[in-house]
Amino acid sequence: RKLMTILFSDIRGFSDITDALESEEITLLLNNYLSEMIKLIHRHEGTLDKIIGDGIMVFFGDPVSIPDHAQRAVLLAIDMQKKTDQLKDEWLSYGHDLNIGIGINTGYMTVGNIGSEFHRDYTVIGNQVNVAARLESKAKPGEILISQRTYSRAKDVATI
């Protein structure tokens, strides 16, 4: 178990958007969005755990330990919201708005290669991961929800 910070993000209303657009259109929009988000993840030295459709799971603090993992996660979330605002015009040209919700939690998690002899993922598991996922699910469009543990470690990096 290791003290780390995890971030979940999700495009709000994405299922409705996929039902309304052609496959080529949604693939283009989603790939452009994900490309920009992944650049930001790398810039903030996060570990991209998973992309699940329009959802992104990122953790901070492993494989390289960084003491400011909570601050980096919060700064990433802010940059993700800013970049989403910059991408809105492209999505609006297809008749749909682009908004994301983000949840962040800091706590002790299990990290490692999890799976079977046929497939393994380098991932994090545990209750603290579930807390971050629940925060993300409750975040309104354009909102970043963080846990008290994350707040106590990141309150100096942004107005929260």
Secondary structure, DSSP 8 states (H G I E B T S, - for coil): -EEEEEEEEEETTHHHHHHHS-HHHHHHHHHHHHHHHHHHHHHTT-EEEEEETTEEEEEESSSS--TTHHHHHHHHHHHHHHHHHHHHHHHHTTT----EEEEEEEEEEEEEEEE-SS-EEEEEESHHHHHHHHHHHH--TT-EEE-HHHHHHHTTTS--
